[in-house]
Amino acid sequence: MKFIVKDKLYDTEKSEKVIEYQRKFQDKFMTFLCFYRKTVLYKTDKENWFSVSNIDNGGHIIYEETIDKAKEIIRGLNAVDTYMKYFGPLTEA
């Protein structure tokens, strides 16, 4: 799939799939309701990060992610090997 965001082309077929996860969304109208969507985090050859979430009607939502946000997502999933693959070794506590 290809997406244009801020005059940049993001292509899931040319990017590296990093990890799948469930992204939390809040309902627009009933803000006390939350739901989760299947989301995939990708990294481009130019070191840019983005994620794509599936929505009910078969469409997609794309997010540009910063490197800090990518780290936060991977840390939140406790994906230690994935974190070290992309960001280097961790210091032991």
QUITATA-V136494 format. One line per field, one symbol per residue. ss: DSSP state (H for helix, E for strand, C for the rest). Layout:
ss=???
This chain:
ss=CEEEECCEEEECCCCEEEEEEEEEEECCCCCCCEEEEEEEEEECCCCCEEEEEECCCCCEEEEEECHHHHHHHHHHCCCHHHHHHHHCCCCCC
